[in-house]
């Protein structure tokens, strides 16, 4: 779910940057307007519709029937699928796997994986028991799996579903050296701040559009007696996401691409500027639920739930993270669209950031059944099932908007599809796993240390550069 890690690993085409940046700005503006207008839709997260609806009008423009993909009969076949997903996210994915079983007869077992998943897979492969398919949350991990000769290319059926249902950009980030290895089953819009509607209403605070506005809103919330922000600092990936949104908006997409590939150093002045900007919030202990120490002991799920429990006196009024926070909001009594609302991450520079993450299905044991499963996951059928269950976003452009269970989620999904190739993929997910995707190491640890001591900008930059140089293998 997080977006957590290889440099020159990603082969996304970046031509026509100016046109795409303009389109991204339009998409972000449309999202801002749409989300501001979202109001009374309740959250049907707990409903469990078993499959695609008979004939919904899809975002791709065509009618969706119950079955859009042909699958082989696989009676007697067994498959293992590994992913780091837990809780409701895992439970909902198992319902998708159950539909695959119903259609093919193949028995599918979900294997819970640990972070970093590439290490987990390495131990499984060393023991001669790789899963048939794994969901990898980093383009960097896909590249590593290919380099180690673990991953198997996708066959023509899966590639046909990708061509039919995905923009070129989403296909490209699953490609290594010209071959398709990954099918992005799940996406994340990671440029969102969720807020307790009652807290902002009681404080008389307005929804911010710029970073300066966000600081003003935070002050207003604080003055009303509620701590402004909940930060899940125990999970270092949330801190990388904070940084990436500030950096993309402030430094711009070209610099973002250069830093993502370590073509510029973390000692660059643009990194200093972004860290200094982040410190405008992180250095105010009273703005963080539990202060820095409390934030560093708060895991992501709790950072969300504590924002939406306690009535109009929660532990915090706002929490930054992607659309997938809805899964955690659903564990509280708050309803998305009424009690829990959302606004786009404010513009720090010229335009608001559009940062995405995602999880790609990759084959580790090639077989007719494994290819069929990834073909199914690349179809609109599979994505529509999980979309109806809530807390999920698909880059598949043929998932009906109506499949999403509330207006907020429909708006986020529509904006993602409308942005086409105009997103920037999570930077830490493009980095080598050792730098951008390992608990207690690299960027995760360096930003946790910075949260603890936001005055040490230069020291943080030096540590980030040292760790990045070691991981990318292109020393300082």
C-alpha positions as CSV (number, residue, x, y, z in Angstrom):
1,X,0.0,0.0,0.0
2,X,2.7,2.4,0.7
3,X,4.8,3.3,-1.9
4,X,8.1,2.4,-0.8
5,X,11.4,1.6,-4.0
6,X,15.6,1.8,-8.2
7,X,16.9,4.9,-9.9
8,X,17.4,4.2,-13.5
9,X,15.0,1.5,-12.7
10,X,12.0,3.3,-14.1
11,X,11.6,3.7,-17.8
12,X,8.7,6.0,-17.9
13,X,8.6,8.2,-20.9
14,X,9.0,11.9,-20.0
15,X,8.7,13.5,-23.3
16,X,6.4,16.5,-23.7
17,X,6.9,17.6,-20.1
18,X,5.5,21.1,-20.6
19,X,2.2,19.8,-22.1
20,X,1.9,17.2,-19.4
21,X,2.7,19.6,-16.6
22,X,-0.1,21.9,-17.9
23,X,-2.5,19.0,-18.0
24,X,-1.5,17.9,-14.5
25,X,-2.2,21.4,-13.2
26,X,-5.6,21.3,-14.8
27,X,-6.3,17.9,-13.3
28,X,-5.2,19.1,-9.9
29,X,-7.4,22.2,-10.2
30,X,-10.4,20.1,-11.2
31,X,-9.7,17.8,-8.2
32,X,-9.6,20.8,-5.9
33,X,-12.9,22.1,-7.2
34,X,-14.5,18.7,-7.1
35,X,-13.3,17.8,-3.7
36,X,-14.4,21.2,-2.3
37,X,-17.9,20.5,-3.6
38,X,-18.0,17.0,-2.1
39,X,-20.5,16.9,0.7
40,X,-23.1,14.4,1.9
41,X,-22.1,11.1,0.3
42,X,-21.7,8.5,3.0
43,X,-19.1,5.8,2.8
44,X,-20.3,2.4,1.9
45,X,-16.9,0.9,2.6
46,X,-18.4,-2.0,4.5
47,X,-20.5,-3.3,1.6
48,X,-19.1,-6.3,-0.1
49,X,-20.5,-6.6,-3.6
50,X,-19.1,-9.7,-5.1
51,X,-18.3,-8.6,-8.7
52,X,-18.7,-6.2,-11.5
53,X,-22.2,-4.8,-12.1
54,X,-24.1,-5.9,-15.1
55,X,-23.9,-2.7,-17.2
56,X,-22.3,0.4,-15.7
57,X,-21.1,3.3,-17.7
58,X,-17.3,3.2,-17.4
59,X,-14.8,6.0,-17.3
60,X,-13.3,4.6,-20.5
61,X,-16.5,5.5,-22.3
62,X,-18.0,2.1,-23.0
63,X,-20.5,0.0,-21.2
64,X,-19.1,-2.5,-18.8
65,X,-20.5,-6.0,-18.8
66,X,-20.0,-8.6,-16.1
67,X,-17.2,-10.3,-18.0
68,X,-14.7,-8.4,-20.1
69,X,-11.8,-10.9,-20.1
70,X,-11.6,-14.5,-21.2
71,X,-9.9,-16.9,-18.7
72,X,-9.0,-20.6,-19.1
73,X,-10.3,-23.4,-17.1
74,X,-7.7,-24.3,-14.4
75,X,-9.4,-26.9,-12.3
76,X,-6.9,-28.7,-10.0
77,X,-4.4,-25.9,-10.3
78,X,-3.0,-24.1,-7.2
79,X,-1.4,-20.6,-7.0
80,X,0.2,-18.5,-4.3
81,X,0.0,-14.8,-4.4
82,X,2.2,-12.7,-2.0
83,X,1.6,-9.0,-1.0
84,X,2.3,-6.9,2.0
85,X,-1.3,-6.0,2.4
86,X,-3.0,-6.5,5.8
87,X,-6.4,-5.9,7.4
88,X,-9.3,-4.7,5.2
89,X,-7.0,-4.3,2.2
90,X,-6.0,-7.9,2.3
91,X,-9.6,-9.1,3.0
92,X,-10.9,-7.1,0.0
93,X,-8.2,-8.5,-2.3
94,X,-9.1,-12.0,-1.3
95,X,-12.6,-11.4,-2.6
96,X,-11.0,-10.6,-6.0
97,X,-9.0,-13.8,-5.8
98,X,-12.2,-15.7,-4.9
99,X,-13.8,-14.4,-8.1
100,X,-10.8,-15.7,-10.1
101,X,-11.3,-19.1,-8.5
102,X,-15.0,-19.0,-9.3
103,X,-14.3,-18.3,-13.0
104,X,-11.3,-20.7,-13.5
105,X,-11.4,-23.3,-10.8
106,X,-7.9,-22.5,-9.7
107,X,-7.3,-22.5,-5.9
108,X,-5.4,-19.3,-4.8
109,X,-3.7,-18.9,-1.5
110,X,-2.7,-15.4,-0.2
111,X,0.7,-15.3,1.3
112,X,1.3,-12.3,3.7
113,X,4.7,-10.7,2.9
114,X,6.9,-8.4,5.0
115,X,8.6,-5.2,4.1
116,X,10.9,-5.0,2.2
117,X,9.1,-7.5,0.0
118,X,12.1,-8.0,-2.3
119,X,14.0,-9.5,0.8
120,X,11.0,-11.6,1.6
121,X,10.9,-12.9,-1.9
122,X,14.6,-13.6,-1.9
123,X,14.3,-15.8,1.1
124,X,11.3,-17.7,-0.5
125,X,13.2,-18.2,-3.7
126,X,16.4,-19.3,-1.8
127,X,14.2,-21.9,-0.1
128,X,12.8,-23.1,-3.5
129,X,9.3,-21.8,-2.7
130,X,8.7,-18.6,-4.6
131,X,5.1,-17.4,-4.9
132,X,3.5,-17.7,-8.4
133,X,2.7,-14.0,-8.3
134,X,3.7,-11.1,-6.1
135,X,2.3,-7.5,-5.8
136,X,5.4,-5.2,-5.7
137,X,4.9,-1.7,-4.3
138,X,8.0,-0.2,-6.1
139,X,9.2,0.1,-9.7
140,X,12.6,-0.4,-8.1
141,X,11.6,-3.8,-6.8
142,X,10.4,-4.8,-10.2
143,X,13.8,-3.8,-11.7
144,X,15.7,-5.7,-9.0
145,X,13.5,-8.8,-9.5
146,X,14.3,-8.7,-13.2
147,X,18.0,-8.1,-12.7
148,X,18.1,-11.2,-10.4
149,X,16.2,-13.2,-13.1
150,X,13.4,-13.8,-10.7
151,X,10.6,-12.1,-12.6
152,X,9.0,-13.5,-15.7
153,X,7.7,-11.4,-18.7
154,X,3.9,-11.0,-19.1
155,X,2.3,-13.0,-21.9
156,X,0.2,-11.6,-24.8
157,X,-3.1,-11.9,-22.9
158,X,-2.0,-9.8,-20.0
159,X,-0.3,-7.3,-22.3
160,X,-3.5,-7.0,-24.3
161,X,-5.5,-6.1,-21.1
162,X,-2.9,-3.5,-20.2
163,X,-3.1,-2.0,-23.7
164,X,-6.9,-1.9,-23.5
165,X,-7.2,-0.5,-20.0
166,X,-4.1,1.5,-19.1
167,X,-2.5,4.7,-20.2
168,X,1.0,4.4,-21.7
169,X,2.6,5.8,-18.6
170,X,1.2,3.1,-16.3
171,X,2.3,0.5,-18.8
172,X,5.8,2.0,-19.0
173,X,6.5,1.9,-15.2
174,X,6.0,-1.9,-15.3
175,X,8.4,-2.3,-18.2
176,X,12.1,-3.1,-17.9
177,X,14.5,-3.1,-20.9
178,X,11.5,-3.0,-23.3
179,X,9.7,-6.0,-21.7
180,X,6.5,-5.9,-19.7
181,X,6.9,-7.4,-16.3
182,X,4.4,-5.6,-14.1
183,X,0.7,-4.9,-14.3
184,X,-0.3,-2.1,-12.0
185,X,-3.3,-3.4,-10.2
186,X,-3.6,-0.7,-7.5
187,X,-2.8,3.0,-7.6
188,X,-2.6,5.7,-5.0
189,X,-3.2,9.4,-5.2
190,X,-0.6,10.5,-2.7
191,X,-1.3,14.2,-2.9
192,X,-4.2,14.5,-0.4
193,X,-4.8,15.8,3.1
194,X,-7.7,14.4,5.0
195,X,-9.4,16.5,7.7
196,X,-11.9,16.2,10.5
197,X,-14.7,18.3,9.1
198,X,-16.1,19.2,12.5
199,X,-12.7,20.4,13.8
200,X,-12.2,22.8,10.9
201,X,-15.8,24.0,11.1
202,X,-15.6,24.7,14.8
203,X,-12.3,26.5,14.4
204,X,-13.6,28.6,11.5
205,X,-10.7,27.4,9.4
206,X,-10.8,27.4,5.6
207,X,-9.6,24.7,3.2
208,X,-6.1,25.7,2.1
209,X,-4.9,26.0,-1.5
210,X,-1.3,27.0,-0.9
211,X,1.3,26.1,1.7
212,X,1.0,29.5,3.2
213,X,-2.8,28.9,3.5
214,X,-2.0,25.5,5.2
215,X,0.1,27.1,7.8
216,X,-2.7,29.6,8.5
217,X,-5.2,26.8,8.7
218,X,-3.0,24.9,11.1
219,X,-2.6,28.0,13.3
220,X,-6.4,28.5,13.4
221,X,-7.0,24.8,14.3
222,X,-4.3,25.0,17.0
223,X,-5.9,28.2,18.5
224,X,-9.2,26.4,18.7
225,X,-7.7,23.8,21.0
226,X,-7.0,20.9,18.7
227,X,-3.6,19.8,17.5
228,X,-3.4,20.4,13.8
229,X,-1.5,17.4,12.4
230,X,-1.4,13.6,13.0
231,X,1.8,12.2,11.5
232,X,2.5,8.4,11.2
233,X,6.2,8.8,11.7
234,X,6.8,5.2,12.8
235,X,6.4,4.3,9.2
236,X,9.2,6.2,7.4
237,X,7.4,6.0,4.0
238,X,4.8,8.5,5.2
239,X,7.6,11.0,5.7
240,X,9.1,10.4,2.2
241,X,5.6,11.2,0.9
242,X,5.5,14.5,2.7
243,X,8.9,15.4,1.3
244,X,8.0,14.4,-2.3
245,X,4.9,16.6,-2.4
246,X,6.7,19.6,-1.2
247,X,9.7,18.9,-3.5
248,X,7.7,18.3,-6.6
249,X,5.6,21.5,-6.2
250,X,8.5,23.6,-5.1
251,X,11.4,22.4,-7.3
252,X,9.3,21.3,-10.3
253,X,9.0,18.0,-12.3
254,X,12.4,18.2,-14.0
255,X,14.3,18.5,-10.7
256,X,12.1,15.8,-9.3
257,X,13.1,13.4,-12.1
258,X,16.7,14.2,-11.6
259,X,16.7,13.6,-7.9
260,X,14.6,10.4,-8.3
261,X,17.4,9.1,-10.6
262,X,20.2,10.5,-8.4
263,X,21.4,12.7,-11.2
264,X,21.6,15.5,-8.7
265,X,22.8,15.1,-5.1
266,X,20.7,15.3,-2.0
267,X,23.0,18.2,-1.0
268,X,21.5,20.2,-3.8
269,X,20.0,23.6,-2.8
270,X,16.5,22.4,-3.9
271,X,16.6,19.7,-1.2
272,X,17.6,22.3,1.4
273,X,14.7,24.4,0.4
274,X,12.2,21.6,0.6
275,X,13.5,20.4,4.0
276,X,13.4,24.0,5.3
277,X,9.8,24.3,4.1
278,X,8.8,21.0,5.8
279,X,10.4,22.2,9.0
280,X,7.8,25.0,9.1
281,X,5.4,22.3,10.3
282,X,7.7,19.6,11.7
283,X,9.6,22.0,14.0
284,X,6.4,23.1,15.7
285,X,6.1,20.4,18.4
286,X,2.7,21.7,19.3
287,X,1.4,21.1,15.8
288,X,2.1,17.3,15.9
289,X,-0.1,14.9,17.8
290,X,2.2,13.7,20.6
291,X,5.0,15.9,19.5
292,X,7.9,14.5,17.5
293,X,8.3,11.6,19.9
294,X,4.6,10.7,19.7
295,X,4.7,11.0,15.9
296,X,7.7,8.6,15.7
297,X,5.8,6.0,17.7
298,X,2.6,6.4,15.6
299,X,2.1,3.9,12.8
300,X,0.2,5.0,9.7
301,X,-3.2,3.3,10.5
302,X,-3.3,4.9,13.9
303,X,-2.3,8.3,12.5
304,X,-5.6,8.2,10.5
305,X,-7.9,6.7,13.1
306,X,-6.8,9.1,15.8
307,X,-7.8,12.0,13.5
308,X,-11.4,10.7,13.3
309,X,-12.1,9.4,16.8
310,X,-12.9,11.5,19.8
311,X,-15.8,13.5,18.3
312,X,-14.8,17.2,17.8
313,X,-11.8,16.8,20.1
314,X,-9.7,14.2,18.3
315,X,-5.9,13.9,18.8
316,X,-5.4,15.9,15.5
317,X,-7.5,17.8,13.0
318,X,-5.7,16.8,9.8
319,X,-3.7,13.8,8.5
320,X,-1.7,13.7,5.3
321,X,-1.7,10.6,3.1
322,X,-3.2,9.0,0.0
323,X,-6.7,7.9,-1.0
324,X,-6.1,4.5,0.7
325,X,-6.6,6.3,4.1
326,X,-10.2,5.6,3.5
327,X,-9.7,1.9,4.6
328,X,-8.6,3.2,8.0
329,X,-11.3,5.9,8.2
330,X,-13.8,3.0,7.7
331,X,-12.6,1.5,11.0
332,X,-13.9,4.6,12.8
333,X,-17.5,5.9,13.0
334,X,-16.6,8.8,10.7
335,X,-18.2,8.9,7.2
336,X,-16.1,9.9,4.2
337,X,-17.6,13.0,2.6
338,X,-19.3,14.2,5.7
339,X,-17.2,13.7,8.8
340,X,-14.0,13.0,7.0
341,X,-13.2,15.3,4.1
342,X,-10.2,15.8,1.9
343,X,-8.3,18.5,0.0
344,X,-5.4,18.3,-2.5
345,X,-2.0,18.8,-1.1
346,X,-1.5,22.6,-1.3
347,X,0.7,24.2,-3.9
348,X,4.1,25.0,-2.4
349,X,5.4,26.4,-5.6
350,X,3.7,27.3,-8.9
351,X,1.3,24.4,-9.0
352,X,-0.1,21.7,-6.7
353,X,1.8,18.4,-6.8
354,X,0.4,15.2,-8.4
355,X,2.3,12.2,-6.8
356,X,1.1,8.6,-7.4
357,X,2.1,5.3,-6.1
358,X,1.0,1.8,-6.9
359,X,1.3,-2.0,-6.6
360,X,2.2,-4.1,-9.7
361,X,1.4,-7.8,-10.2
362,X,4.6,-9.6,-11.2
363,X,5.0,-13.3,-12.1
364,X,7.7,-15.3,-10.3
365,X,6.7,-18.8,-11.4
366,X,5.6,-18.8,-15.0
367,X,2.6,-21.0,-15.8
368,X,-0.7,-20.8,-17.7
369,X,-2.4,-20.2,-14.3
370,X,0.0,-17.4,-13.2
371,X,-0.4,-15.6,-16.6
372,X,-4.2,-16.0,-16.3
373,X,-4.2,-14.4,-12.8
374,X,-2.2,-11.4,-13.9
375,X,-4.4,-11.1,-17.0
376,X,-7.4,-11.0,-14.7
377,X,-5.8,-8.5,-12.4
378,X,-5.1,-6.3,-15.4
379,X,-8.8,-6.4,-16.5
380,X,-11.5,-4.0,-15.5
381,X,-13.4,-6.9,-14.0
382,X,-11.0,-7.5,-11.1
383,X,-10.5,-3.8,-10.4
384,X,-14.2,-3.1,-10.4
385,X,-14.7,-5.8,-7.7
386,X,-12.2,-4.1,-5.3
387,X,-13.3,-0.6,-6.2
388,X,-16.8,-1.4,-4.9
389,X,-15.3,-2.5,-1.6
390,X,-13.8,0.9,-0.9
391,X,-10.3,2.1,0.1
392,X,-9.0,1.3,-3.4
393,X,-8.0,3.2,-6.5
394,X,-7.2,1.7,-9.9
395,X,-5.3,3.3,-12.8
396,X,-7.5,1.1,-15.0
397,X,-9.4,3.6,-17.2
398,X,-12.3,1.2,-17.8
399,X,-13.4,0.8,-14.2
400,X,-16.8,2.4,-14.0
401,X,-16.8,5.6,-11.9
402,X,-20.0,4.3,-10.3
403,X,-18.1,1.3,-8.9
404,X,-16.5,3.6,-6.3
405,X,-18.6,3.7,-3.1
406,X,-18.6,7.5,-2.4
407,X,-18.4,10.8,-4.2
408,X,-14.9,11.6,-2.8
409,X,-13.5,8.3,-4.1
410,X,-15.2,8.8,-7.4
411,X,-13.7,12.2,-7.8
412,X,-10.2,11.0,-6.9
413,X,-10.5,8.1,-9.3
414,X,-11.7,10.3,-12.1
415,X,-8.9,12.8,-11.6
416,X,-6.3,10.0,-11.7
417,X,-7.6,8.6,-14.9
418,X,-8.0,12.1,-16.4
419,X,-4.3,12.9,-15.6
420,X,-3.2,10.2,-18.1
421,X,0.6,10.2,-18.1
422,X,0.8,13.5,-16.2
423,X,1.8,12.2,-12.8
424,X,5.1,11.7,-11.1
425,X,5.5,8.3,-9.5
426,X,6.5,8.2,-5.8
427,X,10.2,9.1,-5.7
428,X,11.3,6.7,-2.9
429,X,9.6,3.9,-4.9
430,X,11.9,4.7,-7.8
431,X,15.0,4.4,-5.6
432,X,16.9,1.3,-4.8
433,X,15.2,-0.6,-2.0
434,X,18.0,0.0,0.4
435,X,17.5,3.8,0.1
436,X,13.8,4.3,-0.5
437,X,12.1,1.2,0.8
438,X,13.6,-0.3,4.0
439,X,12.5,0.3,7.5
440,X,15.2,1.8,9.7
441,X,17.5,2.5,6.8
442,X,18.2,5.1,4.1
443,X,15.7,7.8,3.4
444,X,13.1,6.4,5.8
445,X,15.5,6.6,8.8
446,X,17.1,9.9,7.7
447,X,13.7,11.6,7.5
448,X,12.6,10.1,10.9
449,X,15.8,11.7,12.3
450,X,14.9,15.0,10.7
451,X,11.4,14.8,12.2
452,X,13.1,14.5,15.6
453,X,15.5,17.4,14.8
454,X,14.1,19.6,12.0
455,X,16.8,22.3,12.6
456,X,19.5,20.0,11.2
457,X,18.9,20.6,7.5
458,X,22.5,20.4,6.4
459,X,23.2,17.3,8.5
460,X,20.1,15.6,7.1
461,X,21.1,16.4,3.5
462,X,24.6,14.9,4.1
463,X,23.1,11.7,5.5
464,X,20.6,11.4,2.7
465,X,23.4,11.9,0.1
466,X,25.7,9.4,1.8
467,X,22.9,6.7,1.9
468,X,21.7,7.5,-1.7
469,X,25.2,7.3,-3.1
470,X,25.8,3.9,-1.5
471,X,22.4,2.5,-2.7
472,X,22.6,3.9,-6.2
473,X,26.3,2.9,-6.6
474,X,27.2,6.2,-8.0
475,X,29.1,7.7,-5.1
476,X,29.3,11.3,-4.1
